[in-house]
Amino acid sequence: MKVSLGLLALLAQGLLVRADDPDAQCIAAITLAIGKFKFAGNSSANAQLCTDKLSVVSTWAAAKMYCTSNEIAAGQKVNSKTCKKAGLQLVSYQEILPFLNDDFIASLPVVDFDDIKLHHKWNQSILISPTLYRDSFMTNIMTDREDGIAKRYGWAIYGFWGGILLIGIINHWLSYLLPFQRNPALADEESISKSRKPGPRPSGLLGVSNSVQHWVRTNLITPAAFGLHHRRALYWCTIPTRIQTVVVVLFYVLNVILCGPTYTVFRENLKLSEAEQAWRYIADRTGILSYANLPWLWIFAGRNNIFIWLTGWSFSTFNIFHRHIARVATVEAIVHSIGYSVREVYLHKYVGLWSETYWYTGVLAMFTMGLMVWFSFMWFRVRAYELFLLIHIVFALITLVGLYYHTSSKSGTEYSPYLWPLVAIWLFDRVARLARIVYCNLHIKFGDSSMVTTKTTATYWKDANLVRLEIMPGSRVYNPAPGQHYFLYQPMKFKGWENHPFTLASYLDLDGADGTIGVPAGEPKQEATEKVAEVPDVSLTPSTESPAPAPVPIHSDKEGQEQRLQHHPKQTNGPGQRLVFMIRPADGWTKRLRDQCLESPTGAIHPKILIEGPYGEKSPLDRFENVVIIVGGSGITAAISYLQEHIRSSANTKGSTTRTRHITFIWITKQAAMIQEIAARELRPLFGRSDVQIHLYATSRNSKEPTHVAVQTGRHADFADKSAALSDIEKSSVSSTAGSSDSQLEISWGRPNLRGLVHSVINTVRQDGGDEADPKLAVMACGPAAMADEVRAAVYSAMKAGNRGVRYFEETFG
């Protein structure tokens, strides 16, 4: 009997996750079982454990039957400590052992689980049955066992996200390791020509691999989960792409499975009824899984998330994961709270628990988590973003503190490993932000003890409804690049903590010594004040088919350029940089910035603005021979930097660092004035280039504007009129003369059929590709949500039609 029960104990101990001494479990089980019976003398619980003769003899009699000598010694040590804390001296096993002969033990009445319910008061010692010992043993270990299962299931959460991130990391870095997918500068013209060599699609293993990649990209990565909604909200809900939806759905399914009905509930539990067991175990598991989700919740929320760099995924992708993790963790926290509330109501202890620290801090944390999720829905974020952000920060802090006291006051440091990483993640992100701010905005010259800070000029273009922000950082910003964004602060204002992300529109190097503008290698430098002036004036003139109002000029703005440079003190720390942002005023900070510009007599202000960045990944457009860039409104900010980079790369005298041979640029905006302003500055170098085709559309026209307008560039530009790709457009002819150096670029009124335009360009590329099976073409969209979703749908349909060389990229903008 002793051997078989010892084996049972050994096997059961394998289920234990926590125990100061596993050998003590045998005596613990006996103590629990004996404690369920009452003995004559009305002894207290501590006295019954330590000194009551009937109870102590019953305990040691069972110990001799079911425990080994090591287990008896370990259990006696634990019980002795308990008795000392109560001011009592335990009657030891050695004192009782002489009386525990076989005849004495055989004379003891044997009790079972059902005898507990009789509430009989015993006037003699008893012997628990082997079955009752087993039930008591399982009762003691079951809570630990369920707790251990929940913790192991928590590791499944880590494994899930770790696996998803690993796939993203491998995929991202393989793109740099595959032939001709590395830095384009490493591929010479001969290699590029070979890679473009016409021919059929590859067969064999490579063909199968390409087919699988195309299927995944076409059916999972590119399209929205359903319909035409991704950037556009559907009933105030954002819809992920299909691959994002797959990940999110798998995450939900995993959590449902982990919270599922895999609980061990048995009638003979000496501590809890079956209902109590179920509520307790469900509450414990959901609580632990909620804790296990928190580190990922914090990681995916940060700006300085290292996985953005490692995977190449956008911040918006991680933000989608962040929101769904938050919802799951909150639901699990609510179920945890309900489970314990029901249990305590059943035990008639609910009201008294509100005075316990662990109880009210847990409830507080659960409520703040729920409120954060509620206020994070798009309807609230759009209408009160600053309030949403403030609530998020404050409630996150309250949640973290509440969770700490919720578990530490009841379980010590057992659950601290879930919480301290959150503090470390938050501190890392904040320190990294501060480091970026200091690095970008402050440069100390130790030689003469001088300090250079960031200088800013802001101007408001009323007709274009656009704020142009030119910033000269105090220190050189590390490698500004297309697709990057910066967070802007105005610290000297009342809400100086506010910061907003804005896409970098353009950037160039400035020579602080002579005020010249850095140009691509091989081109002579010239004075900044002459650079714009030397380009022929660009003006809007009416088409011959429409009435002939006075020309609407796009000025070269030489005087304005000189004025802006004068307002920017020369950097004295060597070559500096100028970063340009174009901001569409809305509410809040951008509206206040616009109002400050309007109040200035000169129309320009010099606010104290700090920048933090850069953030974001550059889309690899330069790996594609053909590129289509479609932007709407202030989405032009994302396009300008890519177009300028193309000009720089093409002009590199050491050899082109881009594979792009042709760009189709499509810009749709409400105001023609916006086109005038930006065409006169950032877009001016594009006019007349044979490798850039420009389509401009203005969707709003007042009565004073001509019916048809065209931009005179003074240089030839090949502009194809694809009437089949236009809808609801008032088209005017392109007037040009054969052999003339002058031609006109048309601005059309109305909205283009983007699907038709995209398909037209793809068909043209395929025709120009000759025998090449899959010519490479990248389509990038940046602009309003509806426009971006329309372009995404057009690219998806083209990929479904078998265009394997087409890739879609999307930039968000601010």
SULVENPE-V387812 format. One record per residue. RES is the residue in one small letter. PHI is phi in whole degrees, 0 to 359 (NA if undefined). Layout:
res:RES phi:PHI
res:RES phi:PHI
This chain:
res:m phi:NA
res:k phi:297
res:v phi:293
res:s phi:294
res:l phi:290
res:g phi:296
res:l phi:296
res:l phi:301
res:a phi:296
res:l phi:297
res:l phi:293
res:a phi:295
res:q phi:295
res:g phi:295
res:l phi:274
res:l phi:288
res:v phi:251
res:r phi:228
res:a phi:189
res:d phi:299
res:d phi:211
res:p phi:304
res:d phi:295
res:a phi:283
res:q phi:295
res:c phi:296
res:i phi:294
res:a phi:298
res:a phi:295
res:i phi:295
res:t phi:299
res:l phi:299
res:a phi:294
res:i phi:298
res:g phi:293
res:k phi:277
res:f phi:251
res:k phi:252
res:f phi:243
res:a phi:300
res:g phi:117
res:n phi:51
res:s phi:289
res:s phi:289
res:a phi:299
res:n phi:292
res:a phi:294
res:q phi:297
res:l phi:288
res:c phi:258
res:t phi:233
res:d phi:295
res:k phi:299
res:l phi:299
res:s phi:290
res:v phi:296
res:v phi:298
res:s phi:297
res:t phi:296
res:w phi:286
res:a phi:294
res:a phi:294
res:a phi:297
res:k phi:296
res:m phi:282
res:y phi:244
res:c phi:243
res:t phi:277
res:s phi:298
res:n phi:295
res:e phi:292
res:i phi:296
res:a phi:297
res:a phi:292
res:g phi:293
res:q phi:297
res:k phi:296
res:v phi:293
res:n phi:295
res:s phi:297
res:k phi:296
res:t phi:297
res:c phi:292
res:k phi:297
res:k phi:297
res:a phi:271
res:g phi:78
res:l phi:237
res:q phi:248
res:l phi:291
res:v phi:286
res:s phi:283
res:y phi:297
res:q phi:296
res:e phi:290
res:i phi:268
res:l phi:307
res:p phi:301
res:f phi:273
res:l phi:270
res:n phi:277
res:d phi:297
res:d phi:296
res:f phi:296
res:i phi:297
res:a phi:295
res:s phi:277
res:l phi:284
res:p phi:292
res:v phi:267
res:v phi:249
res:d phi:233
res:f phi:300
res:d phi:294
res:d phi:291
res:i phi:298
res:k phi:289
res:l phi:285
res:h phi:55
res:h phi:280
res:k phi:263
res:w phi:270
res:n phi:253
res:q phi:211
res:s phi:291
res:i phi:230
res:l phi:232
res:i phi:288
res:s phi:285
res:p phi:304
res:t phi:294
res:l phi:294
res:y phi:300
res:r phi:297
res:d phi:298
res:s phi:293
res:f phi:299
res:m phi:294
res:t phi:300
res:n phi:294
res:i phi:271
res:m phi:294
res:t phi:298
res:d phi:297
res:r phi:296
res:e phi:295
res:d phi:297
res:g phi:295
res:i phi:298
res:a phi:299
res:k phi:292
res:r phi:294
res:y phi:295
res:g phi:299
res:w phi:294
res:a phi:295
res:i phi:298
res:y phi:296
res:g phi:295
res:f phi:298
res:w phi:290
res:g phi:298
res:g phi:294
res:i phi:299
res:l phi:294
res:l phi:298
res:i phi:299
res:g phi:296
res:i phi:295
res:i phi:299
res:n phi:298
res:h phi:294
res:w phi:280
res:l phi:296
res:s phi:296
res:y phi:268
res:l phi:266
res:l phi:292
res:p phi:304
res:f phi:61
res:q phi:252
res:r phi:277
res:n phi:307
res:p phi:303
res:a phi:295
res:l phi:278
res:a phi:257
res:d phi:281
res:e phi:298
res:e phi:297
res:s phi:294
res:i phi:296
res:s phi:297
res:k phi:296
res:s phi:292
res:r phi:264
res:k phi:301
res:p phi:299
res:g phi:165
res:p phi:289
res:r phi:294
res:p phi:295
res:s phi:244
res:g phi:71
res:l phi:297
res:l phi:295
res:g phi:295
res:v phi:297
res:s phi:300
res:n phi:296
res:s phi:295
res:v phi:296
res:q phi:299
res:h phi:296
res:w phi:297
res:v phi:297
res:r phi:293
res:t phi:286
res:n phi:263
res:l phi:238
res:i phi:279
res:t phi:281
res:p phi:284
res:a phi:290
res:a phi:303
res:f phi:199
res:g phi:64
res:l phi:251
res:h phi:247
res:h phi:223
res:r phi:288
res:r phi:285
res:a phi:279
res:l phi:242
res:y phi:53
res:w phi:62
res:c phi:232
res:t phi:277
res:i phi:252
res:p phi:288
res:t phi:288
res:r phi:295
res:i phi:293
res:q phi:295
res:t phi:295
res:v phi:301
res:v phi:297
res:v phi:296
res:v phi:296
res:l phi:299
res:f phi:295
res:y phi:297
res:v phi:299
res:l phi:301
res:n phi:293
res:v phi:295
res:i phi:296
res:l phi:293
res:c phi:270
res:g phi:292
res:p phi:281
res:t phi:248
res:y phi:251
res:t phi:264
res:v phi:243
res:f phi:221
res:r phi:296
res:e phi:277
res:n phi:296
res:l phi:279
res:k phi:251
res:l phi:229
res:s phi:287
res:e phi:298
res:a phi:295
res:e phi:297
res:q phi:300
res:a phi:299
res:w phi:296
res:r phi:296
res:y phi:290
res:i phi:298
res:a phi:296
res:d phi:296
res:r phi:292
res:t phi:296
res:g phi:295
res:i phi:292
res:l phi:294
res:s phi:298
res:y phi:298
res:a phi:295
res:n phi:280
res:l phi:297
res:p phi:302
res:w phi:292
res:l phi:300
res:w phi:288
res:i phi:299
res:f phi:287
res:a phi:273
res:g phi:280
res:r phi:291
res:n phi:265
res:n phi:283
res:i phi:297
res:f phi:288
res:i phi:298
res:w phi:288
res:l phi:289
res:t phi:262
res:g phi:78
res:w phi:283
res:s phi:282
res:f phi:298
res:s phi:296
res:t phi:296
res:f phi:294
res:n phi:292
res:i phi:298
res:f phi:298
res:h phi:303
res:r phi:294
res:h phi:285
res:i phi:298
res:a phi:299
res:r phi:294
res:v phi:295
res:a phi:299
res:t phi:290
res:v phi:299
res:e phi:295
res:a phi:294
res:i phi:294
res:v phi:298
res:h phi:302
res:s phi:293
res:i phi:297
res:g phi:302
res:y phi:288
res:s phi:296
res:v phi:299
res:r phi:297
res:e phi:287
res:v phi:296
res:y phi:299
res:l phi:270
res:h phi:62
res:k phi:243
res:y phi:300
res:v phi:296
res:g phi:292
res:l phi:288
res:w phi:293
res:s phi:271
res:e phi:274
res:t phi:302
res:y phi:298
res:w phi:283
res:y phi:286
res:t phi:289
res:g phi:294
res:v phi:296
res:l phi:300
res:a phi:297
res:m phi:297
res:f phi:293
res:t phi:292
res:m phi:297
res:g phi:296
res:l phi:292
res:m phi:298
res:v phi:296
res:w phi:298
res:f phi:282
res:s phi:268
res:f phi:293
res:m phi:305
res:w phi:305
res:f phi:282
res:r phi:300
res:v phi:293
res:r phi:275
res:a phi:211
res:y phi:296
res:e phi:296
res:l phi:294
res:f phi:302
res:l phi:295
res:l phi:296
res:i phi:300
res:h phi:299
res:i phi:292
res:v phi:295
res:f phi:291
res:a phi:296
res:l phi:294
res:i phi:297
res:t phi:300
res:l phi:297
res:v phi:294
res:g phi:299
res:l phi:294
res:y phi:299
res:y phi:288
res:h phi:299
res:t phi:264
res:s phi:291
res:s phi:285
res:k phi:248
res:s phi:238
res:g phi:67
res:t phi:264
res:e phi:301
res:y phi:255
res:s phi:299
res:p phi:302
res:y phi:281
res:l phi:261
res:w phi:297
res:p phi:301
res:l phi:295
res:v phi:297
res:a phi:297
res:i phi:297
res:w phi:296
res:l phi:296
res:f phi:300
res:d phi:296
res:r phi:290
res:v phi:295
res:a phi:296
res:r phi:298
res:l phi:298
res:a phi:297
res:r phi:296
res:i phi:297
res:v phi:296
res:y phi:296
res:c phi:283
res:n phi:247
res:l phi:222
res:h phi:227
res:i phi:256
res:k phi:266
res:f phi:288
res:g phi:296
res:d phi:243
res:s phi:57
res:s phi:263
res:m phi:226
res:v phi:253
res:t phi:241
res:t phi:287
res:k phi:245
res:t phi:223
res:t phi:232
res:a phi:239
res:t phi:231
res:y phi:246
res:w phi:267
res:k phi:296
res:d phi:296
res:a phi:270
res:n phi:52
res:l phi:216
res:v phi:261
res:r phi:260
res:l phi:244
res:e phi:252
res:i phi:237
res:m phi:252
res:p phi:300
res:g phi:297
res:s phi:234
res:r phi:296
res:v phi:283
res:y phi:292
res:n phi:44
res:p phi:299
res:a phi:212
res:p phi:302
res:g phi:83
res:q phi:272
res:h phi:224
res:y phi:232
res:f phi:263
res:l phi:251
res:y phi:241
res:q phi:237
res:p phi:293
res:m phi:275
res:k phi:268
res:f phi:300
res:k phi:259
res:g phi:295
res:w phi:281
res:e phi:297
res:n phi:213
res:h phi:226
res:p phi:275
res:f phi:222
res:t phi:288
res:l phi:289
res:a phi:278
res:s phi:204
res:y phi:206
res:l phi:204
res:d phi:275
res:l phi:242
res:d phi:271
res:g phi:294
res:a phi:280
res:d phi:235
res:g phi:74
res:t phi:271
res:i phi:261
res:g phi:294
res:v phi:235
res:p phi:302
res:a phi:304
res:g phi:96
res:e phi:256
res:p phi:291
res:k phi:280
res:q phi:220
res:e phi:297
res:a phi:300
res:t phi:287
res:e phi:257
res:k phi:297
res:v phi:284
res:a phi:294
res:e phi:284
res:v phi:279
res:p phi:303
res:d phi:302
res:v phi:247
res:s phi:223
res:l phi:269
res:t phi:235
res:p phi:287
res:s phi:290
res:t phi:292
res:e phi:276
res:s phi:244
res:p phi:305
res:a phi:250
res:p phi:286
res:a phi:297
res:p phi:302
res:v phi:259
res:p phi:282
res:i phi:253
res:h phi:287
res:s phi:287
res:d phi:59
res:k phi:296
res:e phi:295
res:g phi:297
res:q phi:296
res:e phi:298
res:q phi:296
res:r phi:296
res:l phi:292
res:q phi:293
res:h phi:288
res:h phi:264
res:p phi:305
res:k phi:297
res:q phi:290
res:t phi:255
res:n phi:253
res:g phi:91
res:p phi:303
res:g phi:239
res:q phi:221
res:r phi:235
res:l phi:251
res:v phi:242
res:f phi:238
res:m phi:240
res:i phi:241
res:r phi:273
res:p phi:296
res:a phi:233
res:d phi:256
res:g phi:71
res:w phi:297
res:t phi:293
res:k phi:293
res:r phi:295
res:l phi:295
res:r phi:298
res:d phi:298
res:q phi:298
res:c phi:294
res:l phi:294
res:e phi:283
res:s phi:281
res:p phi:299
res:t phi:271
res:g phi:82
res:a phi:236
res:i phi:230
res:h phi:232
res:p phi:289
res:k phi:277
res:i phi:238
res:l phi:251
res:i phi:246
res:e phi:229
res:g phi:164
res:p phi:275
res:y phi:238
res:g phi:100
res:e phi:250
res:k phi:281
res:s phi:287
res:p phi:280
res:l phi:296
res:d phi:287
res:r phi:270
res:f phi:248
res:e phi:287
res:n phi:237
res:v phi:227
res:v phi:244
res:i phi:246
res:i phi:241
res:v phi:229
res:g phi:232
res:g phi:57
res:s phi:285
res:g phi:296
res:i phi:302
res:t phi:300
res:a phi:286
res:a phi:287
res:i phi:303
res:s phi:295
res:y phi:292
res:l phi:294
res:q phi:293
res:e phi:296
res:h phi:298
res:i phi:296
res:r phi:298
res:s phi:294
res:s phi:292
res:a phi:271
res:n phi:294
res:t phi:289
res:k phi:276
res:g phi:120
res:s phi:299
res:t phi:257
res:t phi:227
res:r phi:270
res:t phi:293
res:r phi:249
res:h phi:206
res:i phi:235
res:t phi:256
res:f phi:250
res:i phi:238
res:w phi:233
res:i phi:243
res:t phi:216
res:k phi:286
res:q phi:259
res:a phi:294
res:a phi:298
res:m phi:295
res:i phi:296
res:q phi:303
res:e phi:295
res:i phi:283
res:a phi:296
res:a phi:285
res:r phi:237
res:e phi:294
res:l phi:271
res:r phi:305
res:p phi:295
res:l phi:278
res:f phi:295
res:g phi:90
res:r phi:284
res:s phi:285
res:d phi:262
res:v phi:231
res:q phi:252
res:i phi:246
res:h phi:240
res:l phi:239
res:y phi:226
res:a phi:246
res:t phi:265
res:s phi:230
res:r phi:223
res:n phi:265
res:s phi:293
res:k phi:273
res:e phi:269
res:p phi:295
res:t phi:296
res:h phi:230
res:v phi:228
res:a phi:217
res:v phi:262
res:q phi:278
res:t phi:254
res:g phi:79
res:r phi:222
res:h phi:285
res:a phi:220
res:d phi:277
res:f phi:233
res:a phi:276
res:d phi:264
res:k phi:258
res:s phi:296
res:a phi:293
res:a phi:264
res:l phi:247
res:s phi:220
res:d phi:58
res:i phi:241
res:e phi:273
res:k phi:265
res:s phi:234
res:s phi:287
res:v phi:266
res:s phi:268
res:s phi:208
res:t phi:242
res:a phi:302
res:g phi:82
res:s phi:278
res:s phi:276
res:d phi:256
res:s phi:209
res:q phi:236
res:l phi:257
res:e phi:274
res:i phi:254
res:s phi:264
res:w phi:266
res:g phi:115
res:r phi:256
res:p phi:281
res:n phi:277
res:l phi:296
res:r phi:299
res:g phi:296
res:l phi:297
res:v phi:298
res:h phi:295
res:s phi:296
res:v phi:295
res:i phi:298
res:n phi:296
res:t phi:296
res:v phi:296
res:r phi:296
res:q phi:293
res:d phi:290
res:g phi:286
res:g phi:64
res:d phi:276
res:e phi:294
res:a phi:291
res:d phi:224
res:p phi:300
res:k phi:276
res:l phi:215
res:a phi:250
res:v phi:242
res:m phi:243
res:a phi:236
res:c phi:207
res:g phi:162
res:p phi:303
res:a phi:301
res:a phi:296
res:m phi:295
res:a phi:298
res:d phi:293
res:e phi:293
res:v phi:294
res:r phi:302
res:a phi:295
res:a phi:294
res:v phi:294
res:y phi:300
res:s phi:295
res:a phi:293
res:m phi:293
res:k phi:297
res:a phi:282
res:g phi:108
res:n phi:279
res:r phi:287
res:g phi:275
res:v phi:270
res:r phi:231
res:y phi:246
res:f phi:231
res:e phi:225
res:e phi:246
res:t phi:268
res:f phi:218
res:g phi:225
